[in-house]
């Protein structure tokens, strides 16, 4: 290859990669970790206002997803079956699935076309709630204990991911 081509192409390559670099920060890095207090969140959703403050004393699952997210679409039936159906009748349990960058109309349309998902859905069209947790990357799931502490968090979907969420819920429910 001609060295002059490298000199011409290198600045273009650097310019193309800069938006993803952001000073070397990982856009998928979590802003929280297990052991941290869960940030105070409040969102509007299909069951009215969901506020973590009103769920004190309960084990809570918070899931971030989007209608266009392939891994989310794989995870959601598993959350319905392995988590929501198992724990929804417990007075010590709460669940909310928050659609990142999606408005009320989009979430309600999704709910109409996916009636098998019966857990509460919420919307976060401006990423105001999601921004407390990360810059990018979904699905993202959190299990919060009765004292408001994150006991499990995950990014992405893997076949055993929902089983790990279930085990974290069981462990948190067993503690008073």
ROBAVO-30094 format. One record per residue (C-alpha): x, y, z; residue in three letters. Coordinates in steps of 0.05 Angstrom, whole numbers, padded with zeros to 5 digits, always signed. Each point is the difference from the previous one (the first is absolute). Layout:
N
XYZALA;...
This chain:
176
+00000+00000+00000UNK;+00024+00070-00016UNK;+00021+00038+00063UNK;-00037+00062-00027UNK;-00065-00039+00003UNK;+00013-00016+00074UNK;+00012+00073+00015UNK;-00065+00019-00035UNK;-00042-00056+00030UNK;+00025+00002+00072UNK;-00034+00066+00018UNK;-00065-00027-00029UNK;+00005-00063+00042UNK;+00014+00039+00063UNK;-00059+00047-00014UNK;-00046-00059-00012UNK;+00019-00034+00066UNK;-00001+00062+00045UNK;-00075+00002+00014UNK;+00003-00069+00032UNK;+00061+00014+00042UNK;-00022+00057+00046UNK;+00066+00005+00035UNK;+00007-00075+00002UNK;-00063-00009+00042UNK;-00040-00064-00012UNK;-00071+00022-00020UNK;-00026-00066+00028UNK;+00033+00008+00068UNK;-00049-00001+00058UNK;-00004+00060+00045UNK;-00022-00046+00057UNK;+00024-00066+00028UNK;-00026-00054+00047UNK;+00004+00028+00070UNK;-00019+00071-00021UNK;-00064+00033+00022UNK;-00049+00000-00058UNK;-00010+00069-00029UNK;-00068+00030+00015UNK;-00043-00010-00061UNK;-00071+00018-00019UNK;-00033-00015-00067UNK;-00068+00001-00031UNK;-00025-00066-00025UNK;-00056-00047-00017UNK;-00017-00008+00074UNK;+00005+00074+00017UNK;+00060+00032+00033UNK;+00054-00047+00023UNK;+00045+00030+00053UNK;+00055-00039+00035UNK;-00015+00040+00063UNK;-00069-00031+00005UNK;+00030-00070-00006UNK;+00042+00004+00064UNK;+00002-00067+00035UNK;-00010-00039-00065UNK;+00047-00036-00046UNK;-00003+00037-00066UNK;+00021-00019-00071UNK;+00013+00058-00048UNK;+00012-00019-00073UNK;+00020+00049-00055UNK;-00021-00021-00071UNK;-00024+00027-00066UNK;-00050-00023-00052UNK;+00055-00002-00054UNK;+00050-00039+00043UNK;+00009-00072-00024UNK;+00031-00027+00065UNK;-00056+00035+00039UNK;-00052-00037-00042UNK;+00034-00066+00018UNK;+00006+00017+00074UNK;-00071+00026+00011UNK;-00037-00066-00007UNK;+00050-00030+00050UNK;-00011+00057+00049UNK;-00075-00011-00007UNK;+00004-00075+00012UNK;+00057-00007+00050UNK;-00008+00065+00039UNK;-00066+00036-00007UNK;-00046-00061+00001UNK;+00039-00030+00058UNK;+00001+00062+00046UNK;-00056+00047-00022UNK;-00047-00022+00055UNK;+00051+00012+00055UNK;-00013+00063+00040UNK;+00076+00004+00010UNK;+00016+00006-00075UNK;-00004+00054-00053UNK;+00020+00001-00073UNK;+00006+00054-00053UNK;+00025-00004-00072UNK;+00021+00069-00024UNK;+00004+00014-00075UNK;+00061+00042-00013UNK;-00011+00056-00050UNK;-00071-00021-00013UNK;-00063+00041+00011UNK;-00067-00020+00029UNK;-00032-00012-00068UNK;+00056-00046-00023UNK;-00002-00041+00064UNK;-00076-00005-00001UNK;+00002-00023-00073UNK;+00052-00052+00019UNK;-00043-00024+00058UNK;-00060-00008-00047UNK;+00040-00042-00048UNK;+00033-00041+00055UNK;-00058-00017+00048UNK;+00039-00058+00030UNK;+00045+00050+00037UNK;-00042+00016+00060UNK;+00052+00033+00044UNK;-00002+00076+00010UNK;+00032+00041-00055UNK;+00025+00072+00004UNK;+00031+00051-00047UNK;+00062+00043+00005UNK;-00002+00039-00066UNK;+00057+00048+00019UNK;+00044-00052+00034UNK;-00004+00040+00064UNK;-00007-00061+00044UNK;+00045-00044-00042UNK;+00056+00052+00004UNK;+00006-00015+00074UNK;+00024-00070-00017UNK;+00040+00004-00065UNK;+00009+00035-00066UNK;-00015-00060-00044UNK;-00016-00074-00002UNK;-00065-00038+00010UNK;-00031-00043+00025UNK;+00025+00021+00069UNK;-00031-00033+00062UNK;+00005+00017+00074UNK;-00023-00037+00062UNK;-00007+00045+00061UNK;-00007-00027+00070UNK;-00050+00023+00053UNK;+00049+00054+00024UNK;+00009+00032-00069UNK;+00068-00032-00014UNK;+00017-00029-00069UNK;+00013-00074+00011UNK;+00005-00019-00074UNK;+00009+00037-00065UNK;+00010-00026-00070UNK;+00010+00026-00070UNK;-00022-00036-00063UNK;-00034-00067-00006UNK;+00029-00069+00008UNK;-00039-00065+00008UNK;+00015-00004+00075UNK;-00011+00075+00014UNK;-00072-00005+00024UNK;+00017-00059+00044UNK;+00052+00044+00034UNK;-00053+00054+00010UNK;-00046-00053+00030UNK;+00054-00024+00048UNK;+00015+00072+00022UNK;-00075+00011+00013UNK;-00005-00064+00041UNK;+00060+00019+00042UNK;-00025+00071+00011UNK;-00070-00024+00018UNK;+00030-00048+00052UNK;+00033+00058+00036UNK;-00040+00046+00044UNK;
